[in-house]
């Protein structure tokens, strides 16, 4: 250590504090070897011994020593200092904002003072604000001094740590040099930050001093303005008091003159008012006399007019009574006509309902007979298809039995016989059937034929496999010849299936379209008939309402605004209204029932079509 000090050691903390360039010599070159110090805690106790070993063949990383802990601590302290610096900057910004706000408030008060007189209370407010600003500046200076003290303590801690690191035994020079260079850079950064912070604080202090000086200048100006305004106000008050004495004498003189003039005006007004009242009384008496004469003449004319009006009213009332009797007779005839018309409408409606019921029953019978015939025909076709399937199964079973006999070595093997021509004719007859089947029957027939064909194909392939296992022979050749004949039968079955499938694909959409067209036609006819009936009912009701309203208007005009209710006519009108309401309800009920039937039938057909489509898919 003494030799290093003779050569000149590098004191980084001292260089940073004094703001000098790095002193002393740089780190030495590392020796051949790895220092493995004794691992200890993060305290600053000097190790008791050290050990130097030669460099091993493998590049193992040395264990973490207390140097890393010290560097970590320095980094933590640096982060803490940076955090304090940020807090100080934020506090400085907040203080500056408050100072600017106070300065703006002070300037506004100065402007208000220049525009209008300044009071003692405003001056006290300004003084209190200045005292608060001084207190804030003092607190800020104390905070800055505290921060400086904390930074000095941290620098002293860093110097102490640096001295301890110097007094420690030499470990790994390369590692120490790297750590020292990193620490130097961090300390330089910290020193730069501290210097910048100090400059900012000094600049802020100078700004605060300038602001305080400006505030004191403003206060002195305000005090001068206040003194000047007090002097001007005192002068104004003195001048006003002098002028008030002169004005008081003038006011008394004017008041006396005004009272004299008011007395003269009052006497004149009283005299003229008496004259006007007397003149108005005379005029009013004359007008009252004229008005009484006019009222007497008007009363006589009113009596004469009443007599004339009574005579005219009686004669007109007699005429209206005669017209009312005629209208009552007309209403009775109209009522009879409406009853007859309603009876005809009800009979027509009953006939329509009966006709609809007969049509529905006839359609149901036709549909039942048609469905029964189709079901019988479908059962016959399915029975034929079942017979064909049984015959094919028996034939396949006979061939399998013959093959088993051949495998067992029997000499007399009986070959099964099958009339392929008859089967072909039956298949063609089934596929060429012109009768119209139901959609369900077509689908069942197509499904059964497809199942028969698949089973036949599967059995034929199995028989071919068994014949291949048997080899060549007379009976084997006979069976193969029969199988070759079955190929033609299989082709015929495929053709028949194609015809059935084509019929399914063509007939089902055609049936659906026909059914939809029939439903639309029936619905259109029913809607047309119901609309016609509804229009006739509407016209009859409208005609009856017009007649009734005309009768009411005639009755009101006949009795001069005082209607007399005829109970019999009112009951008749109420009965007509009830009959009209029942008729409208019956028409609506019939229409709703028909719509419901059509909707239910359409929904049922759509469900059947959907189920058939699912079966086809």
C-alpha positions as CSV (number, residue, x, y, z in Angstrom):
1,X,0.0,0.0,0.0
2,X,2.8,2.3,0.8
3,X,4.3,1.8,-2.7
4,X,1.0,2.7,-4.3
5,X,0.7,5.9,-2.3
6,X,4.3,6.8,-3.3
7,X,3.3,6.3,-6.9
8,X,0.2,8.4,-6.2
9,X,-3.2,6.8,-5.5
10,X,-6.5,8.0,-7.1
11,X,-8.8,9.7,-4.7
12,X,-12.1,9.8,-6.7
13,X,-14.3,11.3,-4.0
14,X,-11.8,14.1,-3.4
15,X,-11.6,14.8,-7.2
16,X,-15.4,14.9,-7.4
17,X,-15.7,17.3,-4.4
18,X,-12.9,19.6,-5.7
19,X,-14.1,19.4,-9.3
20,X,-10.7,18.2,-10.5
21,X,-9.6,15.7,-13.2
22,X,-9.0,12.1,-12.0
23,X,-5.7,12.1,-10.0
24,X,-3.1,9.4,-9.6
25,X,-2.3,6.5,-11.9
26,X,-4.7,4.2,-13.5
27,X,-5.3,0.6,-12.4
28,X,-2.5,-2.0,-12.9
29,X,-2.7,-4.9,-15.3
30,X,-4.3,-8.0,-13.7
31,X,-2.0,-10.8,-12.6
32,X,-2.3,-14.4,-13.6
33,X,-4.7,-15.8,-11.1
34,X,-8.1,-15.4,-9.5
35,X,-8.7,-14.0,-6.1
36,X,-11.1,-16.0,-4.0
37,X,-11.7,-13.9,-0.8
38,X,-13.6,-15.2,2.1
39,X,-17.3,-14.5,1.7
40,X,-18.6,-12.3,4.5
41,X,-21.5,-10.1,5.3
42,X,-22.2,-6.7,3.9
43,X,-20.5,-4.9,6.8
44,X,-17.3,-3.0,6.4
45,X,-15.0,-5.2,8.5
46,X,-11.6,-5.9,7.0
47,X,-11.1,-9.6,6.2
48,X,-8.7,-11.5,8.4
49,X,-6.8,-13.2,5.6
50,X,-6.9,-13.6,1.8
51,X,-5.9,-16.4,-0.5
52,X,-4.6,-16.2,-4.1
53,X,-4.8,-19.2,-6.3
54,X,-3.6,-19.9,-9.7
55,X,-5.9,-19.7,-12.7
56,X,-7.7,-22.9,-13.3
57,X,-8.4,-24.5,-16.6
58,X,-12.2,-23.9,-16.5
59,X,-13.5,-20.3,-16.6
60,X,-15.7,-20.4,-13.4
61,X,-17.3,-17.2,-12.3
62,X,-15.9,-16.0,-9.0
63,X,-18.3,-15.8,-6.1
64,X,-20.0,-12.6,-5.2
65,X,-18.0,-10.6,-2.7
66,X,-18.6,-7.6,-0.5
67,X,-17.5,-5.3,-3.2
68,X,-20.7,-5.9,-5.1
69,X,-22.7,-5.2,-2.0
70,X,-20.8,-1.9,-1.6
71,X,-21.5,-1.0,-5.2
72,X,-25.1,-1.9,-4.7
73,X,-25.3,0.3,-1.7
74,X,-23.7,3.2,-3.6
75,X,-26.2,2.7,-6.4
76,X,-29.1,2.7,-3.9
77,X,-27.7,5.9,-2.4
78,X,-27.4,7.4,-5.8
79,X,-31.0,6.5,-6.6
80,X,-32.1,8.0,-3.3
81,X,-30.2,11.2,-4.1
82,X,-31.9,11.3,-7.5
83,X,-35.2,10.8,-5.9
84,X,-34.5,13.7,-3.5
85,X,-33.4,15.8,-6.4
86,X,-36.7,15.1,-8.2
87,X,-38.7,15.9,-5.1
88,X,-36.7,19.1,-4.7
89,X,-37.4,20.1,-8.3
90,X,-41.1,19.4,-7.9
91,X,-41.2,21.4,-4.6
92,X,-39.3,24.2,-6.4
93,X,-41.9,24.2,-9.2
94,X,-44.8,24.3,-6.7
95,X,-43.2,27.1,-4.8
96,X,-42.6,29.0,-8.1
97,X,-46.2,28.5,-9.1
98,X,-47.4,29.8,-5.7
99,X,-45.0,32.8,-5.9
100,X,-46.2,33.6,-9.4
101,X,-49.9,33.4,-8.2
102,X,-49.1,35.7,-5.3
103,X,-47.3,38.1,-7.6
104,X,-50.3,38.1,-10.0
105,X,-52.7,38.7,-7.1
106,X,-50.4,41.5,-5.9
107,X,-50.4,43.1,-9.4
108,X,-54.2,42.9,-9.6
109,X,-54.5,44.5,-6.2
110,X,-52.1,47.3,-7.4
111,X,-54.2,47.8,-10.5
112,X,-57.4,47.9,-8.5
113,X,-55.7,50.4,-6.1
114,X,-54.7,52.6,-9.0
115,X,-58.3,52.5,-10.5
116,X,-60.2,52.9,-7.2
117,X,-59.1,54.1,-3.7
118,X,-56.9,51.8,-1.6
119,X,-58.2,50.9,1.9
120,X,-56.2,50.1,5.0
121,X,-57.5,46.6,4.9
122,X,-56.1,46.0,1.4
123,X,-52.7,47.3,2.6
124,X,-52.8,44.9,5.6
125,X,-53.6,42.0,3.2
126,X,-50.6,42.9,1.1
127,X,-48.4,43.0,4.2
128,X,-49.7,39.6,5.3
129,X,-49.0,38.2,1.9
130,X,-45.5,39.6,1.9
131,X,-44.9,38.1,5.4
132,X,-46.2,34.8,4.2
133,X,-43.9,34.9,1.1
134,X,-41.0,35.7,3.4
135,X,-41.9,32.8,5.6
136,X,-42.1,30.5,2.6
137,X,-38.7,31.8,1.3
138,X,-37.3,31.1,4.8
139,X,-38.7,27.6,4.8
140,X,-37.4,27.0,1.3
141,X,-33.9,28.1,2.4
142,X,-34.1,25.8,5.4
143,X,-35.1,23.0,3.1
144,X,-32.2,23.8,0.8
145,X,-29.8,23.9,3.7
146,X,-31.2,20.5,4.9
147,X,-30.7,19.0,1.5
148,X,-27.2,20.5,1.4
149,X,-26.4,19.0,4.8
150,X,-27.8,15.6,3.6
151,X,-25.7,15.8,0.5
152,X,-22.6,16.6,2.5
153,X,-23.3,13.7,4.8
154,X,-23.7,11.4,1.8
155,X,-20.5,12.7,0.3
156,X,-18.7,12.1,3.6
157,X,-20.2,8.6,3.6
158,X,-18.9,8.1,0.1
159,X,-15.4,9.3,1.1
160,X,-15.5,7.0,4.1
161,X,-16.5,4.1,1.9
162,X,-13.8,5.0,-0.6
163,X,-11.1,5.2,2.2
164,X,-12.3,1.8,3.5
165,X,-12.1,0.4,0.0
166,X,-8.5,1.8,-0.3
167,X,-7.5,0.2,3.0
168,X,-8.8,-3.2,2.1
169,X,-6.5,-5.8,0.7
170,X,-6.0,-6.0,-3.1
171,X,-8.4,-8.4,-4.6
172,X,-8.8,-8.6,-8.4
173,X,-7.2,-5.6,-10.1
174,X,-9.3,-5.9,-13.2
175,X,-12.5,-6.1,-11.2
176,X,-11.5,-3.2,-9.0
177,X,-10.6,-1.1,-12.0
178,X,-13.9,-1.8,-13.6
179,X,-15.8,-1.1,-10.4
180,X,-13.7,2.0,-9.8
181,X,-14.3,3.3,-13.3
182,X,-18.1,2.7,-13.0
183,X,-18.1,4.3,-9.6
184,X,-16.1,7.3,-11.0
185,X,-18.7,7.7,-13.8
186,X,-21.6,7.5,-11.3
187,X,-19.9,9.9,-8.9
188,X,-19.2,12.3,-11.8
189,X,-22.8,12.1,-12.8
190,X,-23.8,12.7,-9.2
191,X,-21.5,15.6,-8.9
192,X,-22.9,17.1,-12.1
193,X,-26.4,16.7,-10.8
194,X,-25.5,18.2,-7.5
195,X,-23.8,21.2,-9.2
196,X,-26.7,21.7,-11.5
197,X,-29.1,21.5,-8.5
198,X,-26.9,24.0,-6.7
199,X,-27.0,26.3,-9.7
200,X,-30.8,26.0,-9.9
201,X,-31.2,26.7,-6.2
202,X,-28.9,29.8,-6.5
203,X,-30.8,31.0,-9.5
204,X,-34.1,30.4,-7.7
205,X,-32.8,32.3,-4.7
206,X,-31.8,35.2,-6.9
207,X,-35.1,35.1,-8.6
208,X,-36.8,35.1,-5.2
209,X,-34.7,38.0,-4.0
210,X,-35.6,39.9,-7.2
211,X,-39.3,39.1,-6.6
212,X,-39.1,40.2,-3.0
213,X,-37.4,43.4,-4.1
214,X,-40.1,44.0,-6.7
215,X,-42.8,43.3,-4.1
216,X,-41.2,45.8,-1.7
217,X,-41.0,48.4,-4.4
218,X,-44.6,47.8,-5.3
219,X,-45.6,48.1,-1.6
220,X,-43.7,51.4,-1.3
221,X,-45.5,52.6,-4.5
222,X,-48.8,51.6,-3.1
223,X,-48.1,53.4,0.2
224,X,-47.2,56.6,-1.8
225,X,-50.4,56.2,-3.8
226,X,-52.4,55.7,-0.7
227,X,-51.0,58.9,0.9
228,X,-51.7,60.9,-2.2
229,X,-55.3,59.6,-2.4
230,X,-55.8,60.4,1.3
231,X,-54.6,64.0,0.7
232,X,-56.9,64.3,-2.3
233,X,-59.8,62.8,-0.4
234,X,-59.3,65.3,2.5
235,X,-59.2,68.2,0.0
236,X,-62.4,67.0,-1.6
237,X,-64.1,66.7,1.8
238,X,-63.1,70.2,2.7
239,X,-64.3,71.7,-0.5
240,X,-67.6,69.7,-0.2
241,X,-68.1,71.0,3.4
242,X,-67.6,74.6,2.2
243,X,-69.9,74.2,-0.8
244,X,-72.5,72.5,1.4
245,X,-73.0,75.6,3.6
246,X,-73.6,77.8,0.6
247,X,-76.0,75.2,-1.0
248,X,-77.9,74.9,2.3
249,X,-78.8,78.6,2.2
250,X,-79.8,78.4,-1.4
251,X,-81.9,75.3,-0.7
252,X,-83.8,77.0,2.1
253,X,-84.7,80.0,-0.2
254,X,-85.8,77.6,-3.0
255,X,-87.9,75.6,-0.5
256,X,-89.7,78.7,0.7
257,X,-90.4,79.8,-2.9
258,X,-91.6,76.3,-3.8
259,X,-94.0,76.2,-0.8
260,X,-95.6,79.5,-1.9
261,X,-96.0,78.3,-5.4
262,X,-97.5,75.0,-4.2
263,X,-100.1,76.9,-2.1
264,X,-101.1,79.0,-5.1
265,X,-101.4,75.9,-7.3
266,X,-103.5,74.1,-4.6
267,X,-106.0,76.9,-4.3
268,X,-106.3,77.2,-8.1
269,X,-106.8,73.4,-8.5
270,X,-109.4,73.3,-5.8
271,X,-111.4,76.0,-7.5
272,X,-111.2,74.5,-10.9
273,X,-112.1,71.0,-9.5
274,X,-115.3,72.4,-7.9
275,X,-116.3,74.0,-11.2
276,X,-115.6,70.8,-13.1
277,X,-117.6,68.7,-10.7
278,X,-120.7,70.9,-10.9
279,X,-120.5,70.9,-14.7
280,X,-120.1,67.1,-14.8
281,X,-123.1,66.7,-12.5
282,X,-125.3,68.8,-14.8
283,X,-124.1,66.9,-17.9
284,X,-124.6,63.5,-16.1
285,X,-128.2,64.4,-15.1
286,X,-129.0,65.3,-18.8
287,X,-127.5,62.1,-20.1
288,X,-129.4,60.0,-17.5
289,X,-132.7,61.6,-18.6
290,X,-131.9,60.8,-22.3
291,X,-130.9,57.2,-21.4
292,X,-134.1,56.6,-19.5
293,X,-136.1,57.7,-22.5
294,X,-134.1,55.4,-24.7
295,X,-134.6,52.5,-22.3
296,X,-138.4,52.9,-22.3
297,X,-138.5,53.0,-26.1
298,X,-136.2,49.9,-26.3
299,X,-138.4,48.0,-23.8
300,X,-141.5,48.7,-25.9
301,X,-139.7,47.4,-29.1
302,X,-138.5,44.3,-27.2
303,X,-142.1,43.5,-26.1
304,X,-143.3,43.8,-29.7
305,X,-140.5,41.6,-31.0
306,X,-141.2,39.0,-28.4
307,X,-144.8,38.7,-29.5
308,X,-143.8,38.4,-33.2
309,X,-141.1,35.8,-32.3
310,X,-143.6,33.8,-30.2
311,X,-146.0,33.6,-33.1
312,X,-143.3,32.7,-35.6
313,X,-141.9,30.1,-33.2
314,X,-145.3,28.4,-32.7
315,X,-146.0,28.2,-36.4
316,X,-142.5,26.9,-37.0
317,X,-142.8,24.4,-34.2
318,X,-146.0,23.0,-35.7
319,X,-144.2,22.6,-39.1
320,X,-141.3,20.8,-37.4
321,X,-143.7,18.5,-35.5
322,X,-145.2,17.5,-38.8
323,X,-141.8,17.0,-40.4
324,X,-140.8,14.9,-37.3
325,X,-143.8,12.7,-37.7
326,X,-142.9,12.1,-41.3
327,X,-139.3,11.4,-40.4
328,X,-140.5,8.9,-37.7
329,X,-142.5,7.1,-40.3
330,X,-139.5,7.1,-42.7
331,X,-137.2,5.8,-39.9
332,X,-139.7,3.0,-39.2
333,X,-139.7,1.9,-42.8
334,X,-135.9,2.2,-42.9
335,X,-135.7,0.1,-39.8
336,X,-137.8,-2.6,-41.3
337,X,-135.6,-2.5,-44.5
338,X,-132.4,-2.7,-42.4
339,X,-133.9,-5.7,-40.4
340,X,-134.8,-7.4,-43.6
341,X,-131.3,-6.7,-45.0
342,X,-129.6,-7.9,-41.9
343,X,-131.7,-11.1,-42.0
344,X,-130.7,-11.7,-45.6
345,X,-127.0,-11.1,-44.6
346,X,-127.3,-13.5,-41.7
347,X,-128.9,-16.1,-44.0
348,X,-126.2,-15.6,-46.6
349,X,-123.5,-15.9,-43.8
350,X,-125.1,-19.1,-42.5
351,X,-125.3,-20.5,-46.1
352,X,-121.6,-19.6,-46.6
353,X,-120.7,-21.4,-43.4
354,X,-122.8,-24.4,-44.4
355,X,-121.2,-24.4,-47.8
356,X,-117.7,-24.2,-46.3
357,X,-118.5,-27.1,-44.0
358,X,-119.8,-29.2,-46.9
359,X,-116.8,-28.3,-48.9
360,X,-114.5,-29.2,-46.0
361,X,-116.2,-32.5,-45.4
362,X,-116.1,-33.3,-49.2
363,X,-112.5,-32.4,-49.3
364,X,-111.8,-34.5,-46.2
365,X,-113.6,-37.5,-47.8
366,X,-111.7,-37.1,-51.1
367,X,-108.4,-36.8,-49.3
368,X,-109.2,-39.8,-47.1
369,X,-110.1,-42.0,-50.1
370,X,-107.1,-40.8,-52.0
371,X,-104.8,-41.4,-49.1
372,X,-106.3,-44.9,-48.6
373,X,-105.8,-45.8,-52.2
374,X,-102.3,-44.5,-52.2
375,X,-101.5,-46.4,-49.0
376,X,-102.9,-49.7,-50.5
377,X,-100.9,-49.1,-53.7
378,X,-97.7,-48.3,-51.7
379,X,-98.3,-51.5,-49.6
380,X,-98.5,-53.5,-52.8
381,X,-95.3,-52.1,-54.2
382,X,-93.5,-52.6,-50.9
383,X,-94.8,-56.2,-50.8
384,X,-93.4,-56.8,-54.3
385,X,-90.1,-55.3,-53.2
386,X,-90.1,-57.5,-50.1
387,X,-90.8,-60.6,-52.3
388,X,-87.9,-59.7,-54.6
389,X,-85.7,-59.2,-51.6
390,X,-86.7,-62.6,-50.1
391,X,-86.1,-64.4,-53.5
392,X,-82.7,-62.8,-53.8
393,X,-81.9,-63.8,-50.2
394,X,-83.0,-67.4,-50.8
395,X,-80.9,-67.5,-54.0
396,X,-77.8,-66.1,-52.2
397,X,-78.4,-68.5,-49.4
398,X,-78.6,-71.4,-51.9
399,X,-75.4,-70.3,-53.5
400,X,-73.6,-70.1,-50.2
401,X,-74.9,-73.6,-49.3
402,X,-73.6,-74.9,-52.7
403,X,-70.2,-73.3,-52.0
404,X,-70.2,-74.9,-48.5
405,X,-71.0,-78.3,-50.1
406,X,-68.1,-77.8,-52.6
407,X,-65.8,-76.9,-49.7
408,X,-66.9,-80.0,-47.9
409,X,-66.0,-82.1,-51.0
410,X,-69.5,-83.3,-52.0
411,X,-69.8,-84.6,-55.5
412,X,-73.5,-83.9,-56.1
413,X,-73.8,-80.2,-55.5
414,X,-77.2,-78.8,-56.4
415,X,-77.1,-75.4,-58.0
416,X,-79.9,-72.9,-57.0
417,X,-82.1,-71.5,-59.8
418,X,-83.3,-67.9,-60.2
419,X,-85.6,-66.5,-62.8
420,X,-83.7,-63.3,-63.5
421,X,-86.1,-62.4,-66.3
422,X,-89.1,-62.4,-63.9
423,X,-87.1,-60.3,-61.4
424,X,-86.2,-57.9,-64.1
425,X,-89.8,-57.5,-65.3
426,X,-91.0,-56.9,-61.7
427,X,-88.3,-54.3,-61.1
428,X,-89.2,-52.6,-64.4
429,X,-92.9,-52.7,-63.5
430,X,-92.1,-51.1,-60.1
431,X,-90.0,-48.4,-61.5
432,X,-92.4,-47.7,-64.4
433,X,-95.5,-47.5,-62.2
434,X,-97.6,-44.5,-63.3
435,X,-99.7,-44.2,-60.2
436,X,-98.9,-41.2,-58.1
437,X,-97.4,-42.2,-54.8
438,X,-97.1,-40.1,-51.7
439,X,-93.9,-38.6,-50.7
440,X,-93.4,-40.9,-47.8
441,X,-94.2,-44.0,-50.0
442,X,-91.7,-42.9,-52.6
443,X,-89.0,-42.4,-50.0
444,X,-89.7,-45.8,-48.4
445,X,-89.6,-47.5,-51.8
446,X,-86.4,-45.8,-52.7
447,X,-84.8,-46.7,-49.3
448,X,-85.9,-50.4,-49.6
449,X,-84.6,-50.7,-53.1
450,X,-81.3,-49.1,-52.1
451,X,-81.0,-51.5,-49.1
452,X,-81.7,-54.5,-51.4
453,X,-79.1,-53.4,-53.9
454,X,-76.4,-52.8,-51.2
455,X,-77.1,-56.2,-49.6
456,X,-76.9,-57.9,-53.0
457,X,-73.7,-56.2,-53.9
458,X,-72.2,-57.1,-50.5
459,X,-73.3,-60.8,-50.9
460,X,-72.0,-61.0,-54.4
461,X,-68.6,-59.7,-53.4
462,X,-68.4,-62.2,-50.5
463,X,-69.3,-65.1,-52.9
464,X,-66.6,-64.0,-55.4
465,X,-64.1,-64.0,-52.5
466,X,-65.1,-67.5,-51.5
467,X,-65.0,-68.7,-55.1
468,X,-61.5,-67.3,-55.5
469,X,-60.5,-69.3,-52.4
470,X,-61.9,-72.5,-53.9
471,X,-60.0,-72.2,-57.2
472,X,-61.1,-73.7,-60.5
473,X,-63.7,-76.4,-61.0
474,X,-66.8,-77.4,-62.9
475,X,-69.2,-76.3,-60.1
476,X,-67.2,-73.2,-59.5
477,X,-67.5,-72.2,-63.1
478,X,-71.2,-72.8,-63.1
479,X,-71.6,-70.5,-60.0
480,X,-69.4,-67.9,-61.7
481,X,-71.6,-68.1,-64.8
482,X,-74.7,-67.5,-62.6
483,X,-73.0,-64.6,-60.9
484,X,-72.2,-63.1,-64.3
485,X,-75.9,-63.3,-65.1
486,X,-76.6,-61.5,-61.8
487,X,-74.5,-58.5,-63.2
488,X,-77.3,-57.8,-65.6
489,X,-79.8,-58.0,-62.8
490,X,-77.7,-55.6,-60.7
491,X,-77.7,-53.2,-63.6
492,X,-81.4,-53.4,-63.9
493,X,-81.8,-52.8,-60.2
494,X,-79.6,-49.7,-60.5
495,X,-81.7,-48.4,-63.4
496,X,-84.9,-49.0,-61.4
497,X,-83.4,-47.2,-58.4
498,X,-82.4,-44.3,-60.6
499,X,-85.9,-44.1,-62.0
500,X,-87.3,-44.1,-58.4
501,X,-84.8,-41.5,-57.3
502,X,-85.6,-39.3,-60.3
503,X,-89.3,-39.7,-59.5
504,X,-88.6,-38.7,-55.9
505,X,-86.6,-35.6,-57.0
506,X,-89.3,-34.5,-59.5
507,X,-92.5,-35.5,-57.8
508,X,-91.9,-34.1,-54.3
509,X,-91.1,-30.5,-55.4
510,X,-94.1,-30.7,-57.8
511,X,-96.4,-31.9,-55.1
512,X,-95.2,-29.2,-52.8
513,X,-95.7,-26.5,-55.5
514,X,-99.2,-27.8,-56.3
515,X,-100.1,-27.9,-52.6
516,X,-98.8,-24.4,-52.1
517,X,-100.8,-23.2,-55.1
518,X,-104.0,-24.8,-53.9
519,X,-103.6,-23.3,-50.5
520,X,-103.0,-19.9,-51.9
521,X,-106.0,-20.2,-54.2
522,X,-108.3,-21.3,-51.4
523,X,-107.0,-18.6,-49.2
524,X,-107.5,-15.9,-51.9
525,X,-111.0,-17.0,-52.6
526,X,-111.9,-17.0,-48.9
527,X,-110.3,-13.6,-48.4
528,X,-112.2,-12.2,-51.4
529,X,-115.6,-13.5,-50.2
530,X,-114.9,-12.3,-46.7
531,X,-113.8,-8.9,-47.9
532,X,-116.9,-8.5,-50.1
533,X,-119.1,-9.4,-47.2
534,X,-117.2,-7.0,-44.9
535,X,-117.5,-4.2,-47.5
536,X,-121.3,-4.8,-47.8
537,X,-121.6,-4.7,-44.0
538,X,-119.5,-1.5,-43.9
539,X,-121.7,0.2,-46.5
540,X,-124.9,-0.8,-44.8
541,X,-123.6,0.5,-41.4
542,X,-122.4,3.7,-43.0
543,X,-125.7,4.3,-44.6
544,X,-127.5,3.7,-41.3
545,X,-125.2,6.0,-39.5
546,X,-125.7,8.8,-42.0
547,X,-129.5,8.4,-41.8
548,X,-129.3,8.5,-38.0
549,X,-127.1,11.6,-37.9
550,X,-129.4,13.4,-40.4
551,X,-132.3,12.6,-38.2
552,X,-130.6,13.9,-35.2
553,X,-129.6,17.2,-37.0
554,X,-133.2,17.6,-38.2
555,X,-134.6,17.0,-34.7
556,X,-132.2,19.5,-33.2
557,X,-132.9,22.2,-35.7
558,X,-136.7,21.5,-35.4
559,X,-136.8,22.1,-31.6
560,X,-134.5,25.2,-31.7
561,X,-131.5,23.8,-29.7
562,X,-133.6,22.1,-27.0
563,X,-133.8,18.4,-28.1
564,X,-136.6,16.2,-26.8
565,X,-135.6,12.5,-26.7
566,X,-137.9,9.9,-28.2
567,X,-137.5,6.8,-26.1
568,X,-138.9,4.4,-28.7
569,X,-136.5,5.8,-31.4
570,X,-133.6,5.7,-29.0
571,X,-134.3,2.0,-28.3
572,X,-134.6,1.2,-32.0
573,X,-131.2,2.9,-32.6
574,X,-129.6,1.0,-29.8
575,X,-131.0,-2.3,-31.1
576,X,-129.6,-1.4,-34.5
577,X,-126.2,-0.7,-33.0
578,X,-126.2,-3.9,-31.1
579,X,-127.2,-5.9,-34.2
580,X,-124.4,-4.1,-36.2
581,X,-121.9,-4.9,-33.5
582,X,-122.9,-8.6,-33.4
583,X,-122.8,-8.8,-37.2
584,X,-119.3,-7.3,-37.2
585,X,-118.2,-9.7,-34.5
586,X,-119.6,-12.7,-36.4
587,X,-117.8,-11.7,-39.6
588,X,-114.6,-11.2,-37.7
589,X,-115.0,-14.5,-36.0
590,X,-115.6,-16.3,-39.3
591,X,-112.6,-14.6,-40.8
592,X,-110.4,-15.5,-37.9
593,X,-111.5,-19.1,-37.9
594,X,-110.8,-19.4,-41.6
595,X,-107.4,-17.8,-41.2
596,X,-106.6,-20.1,-38.3
597,X,-107.6,-23.2,-40.3
598,X,-105.5,-22.1,-43.3
599,X,-102.5,-21.2,-41.0
600,X,-102.7,-24.6,-39.2
601,X,-103.0,-26.5,-42.4
602,X,-100.1,-24.6,-44.0
603,X,-98.0,-25.1,-40.9
604,X,-98.8,-28.8,-40.9
605,X,-97.9,-29.1,-44.6
606,X,-94.6,-27.2,-44.0
607,X,-93.7,-29.6,-41.1
608,X,-94.4,-32.6,-43.3
609,X,-92.3,-31.2,-46.1
610,X,-89.4,-30.4,-43.6
611,X,-89.6,-34.0,-42.2
612,X,-89.5,-35.5,-45.7
613,X,-86.6,-33.3,-46.7
614,X,-84.7,-34.5,-43.6
615,X,-85.5,-38.1,-44.5
616,X,-84.3,-37.5,-48.1
617,X,-81.0,-35.9,-46.8
